[in-house]
Amino acid sequence: MLELISVGTQIAKRRKALKLSQVELSNKAGLSRATLDALENGRAGELGFSKVTRLLTSLGLELTLQTAISRRPTLDELMQEDCDDKSLDRRG
């Protein structure tokens, strides 16, 4: 799961790579420097989607969504796991 702190870290890296100050970026994105600072330093509890997208757009970044695919184990995988567990049983 994507956490806001990792978004803040990426925003800080990109801002520095573009040689923008926090004041410059916050003005460009239309939010306060204090909000940007809190985001970049992992202190922002929550931040609205529109603020995040304005920041990303100002930096030439985009947010992409991916579906996490959780796959169920096959019968062969379950049987192998059972065999592995039995081989570790030292009681017998």
C-alpha positions as a Markdown table, in Angstrom:
| # | Residue | x | y | z |
|---|---|---|---|---|
| 1 | Met | 0.0 | 0.0 | 0.0 |
| 2 | Leu | 1.3 | 3.4 | -0.9 |
| 3 | Glu | 1.8 | 5.6 | 2.1 |
| 4 | Leu | 1.8 | 9.4 | 2.1 |
| 5 | Ile | 5.3 | 9.5 | 3.5 |
| 6 | Ser | 6.7 | 7.7 | 0.4 |
| 7 | Val | 4.8 | 10.2 | -1.8 |
| 8 | Gly | 6.4 | 13.0 | 0.2 |
| 9 | Thr | 9.9 | 11.5 | -0.2 |
| 10 | Gln | 9.4 | 11.3 | -4.0 |
| 11 | Ile | 8.1 | 14.9 | -4.1 |
| 12 | Ala | 11.2 | 16.1 | -2.2 |
| 13 | Lys | 13.6 | 14.2 | -4.5 |
| 14 | Arg | 11.9 | 15.6 | -7.6 |
| 15 | Arg | 11.8 | 19.2 | -6.2 |
| 16 | Lys | 15.5 | 19.1 | -5.4 |
| 17 | Ala | 16.3 | 17.6 | -8.8 |
| 18 | Leu | 14.5 | 20.5 | -10.4 |
| 19 | Lys | 16.3 | 22.9 | -8.1 |
| 20 | Leu | 13.1 | 24.3 | -6.7 |
| 21 | Ser | 12.8 | 25.7 | -3.2 |
| 22 | Gln | 9.8 | 24.7 | -1.1 |
| 23 | Val | 8.5 | 28.2 | -1.4 |
| 24 | Glu | 8.7 | 28.1 | -5.2 |
| 25 | Leu | 7.0 | 24.7 | -5.4 |
| 26 | Ser | 4.3 | 25.6 | -2.9 |
| 27 | Asn | 3.5 | 28.8 | -4.8 |
| 28 | Lys | 3.4 | 26.9 | -8.1 |
| 29 | Ala | 1.1 | 24.2 | -6.7 |
| 30 | Gly | -1.1 | 26.7 | -4.7 |
| 31 | Leu | -0.5 | 25.4 | -1.2 |
| 32 | Ser | 1.3 | 26.6 | 1.8 |
| 33 | Arg | 5.1 | 26.0 | 2.3 |
| 34 | Ala | 4.2 | 24.6 | 5.8 |
| 35 | Thr | 2.0 | 21.9 | 4.2 |
| 36 | Leu | 4.7 | 21.0 | 1.7 |
| 37 | Asp | 7.3 | 20.8 | 4.4 |
| 38 | Ala | 5.1 | 18.6 | 6.5 |
| 39 | Leu | 4.5 | 16.3 | 3.5 |
| 40 | Glu | 8.2 | 16.1 | 2.6 |
| 41 | Asn | 9.2 | 15.3 | 6.2 |
| 42 | Gly | 6.5 | 12.7 | 7.0 |
| 43 | Arg | 4.5 | 14.9 | 9.3 |
| 44 | Ala | 1.4 | 15.4 | 7.2 |
| 45 | Gly | -1.4 | 13.3 | 8.7 |
| 46 | Glu | -3.7 | 13.6 | 5.6 |
| 47 | Leu | -3.5 | 15.6 | 2.5 |
| 48 | Gly | -6.4 | 16.0 | 0.0 |
| 49 | Phe | -6.2 | 14.4 | -3.4 |
| 50 | Ser | -6.4 | 17.7 | -5.2 |
| 51 | Lys | -3.3 | 19.0 | -3.3 |
| 52 | Val | -1.3 | 15.9 | -4.1 |
| 53 | Thr | -2.3 | 16.1 | -7.8 |
| 54 | Arg | -1.4 | 19.8 | -8.0 |
| 55 | Leu | 2.0 | 19.1 | -6.5 |
| 56 | Leu | 2.6 | 16.1 | -8.8 |
| 57 | Thr | 1.5 | 18.1 | -11.9 |
| 58 | Ser | 3.8 | 21.0 | -10.8 |
| 59 | Leu | 6.7 | 18.6 | -10.8 |
| 60 | Gly | 5.8 | 16.8 | -14.0 |
| 61 | Leu | 4.9 | 13.6 | -12.2 |
| 62 | Glu | 1.8 | 11.5 | -12.3 |
| 63 | Leu | 0.1 | 9.1 | -9.9 |
| 64 | Thr | -0.7 | 5.7 | -11.4 |
| 65 | Leu | -2.8 | 3.0 | -9.8 |
| 66 | Gln | -2.1 | -0.7 | -10.1 |
| 67 | Thr | -4.2 | -3.6 | -8.9 |
| 68 | Ala | -2.4 | -5.8 | -6.4 |
| 69 | Ile | -3.1 | -9.4 | -7.6 |
| 70 | Ser | -3.2 | -11.9 | -4.8 |
| 71 | Arg | -3.2 | -15.4 | -6.1 |
| 72 | Arg | -4.3 | -18.4 | -4.2 |
| 73 | Pro | -1.8 | -21.2 | -3.9 |
| 74 | Thr | -2.2 | -24.3 | -6.1 |
| 75 | Leu | -2.8 | -27.7 | -4.8 |
| 76 | Asp | 0.7 | -28.7 | -5.6 |
| 77 | Glu | 2.1 | -25.7 | -3.6 |
| 78 | Leu | -0.1 | -26.6 | -0.6 |
| 79 | Met | 1.0 | -30.2 | -0.7 |
| 80 | Gln | 4.7 | -29.2 | -1.0 |
| 81 | Glu | 4.2 | -26.9 | 2.0 |
| 82 | Asp | 2.6 | -29.7 | 4.0 |
| 83 | Cys | 5.6 | -32.0 | 3.1 |
| 84 | Asp | 8.0 | -29.3 | 4.2 |
| 85 | Asp | 6.2 | -28.9 | 7.5 |
| 86 | Lys | 6.2 | -32.6 | 8.2 |
| 87 | Ser | 9.9 | -32.8 | 7.5 |
| 88 | Leu | 10.5 | -30.2 | 10.1 |
| 89 | Asp | 8.5 | -32.1 | 12.7 |
| 90 | Arg | 11.1 | -33.7 | 15.0 |
| 91 | Arg | 8.6 | -35.3 | 17.5 |
| 92 | Gly | 8.2 | -38.6 | 15.6 |
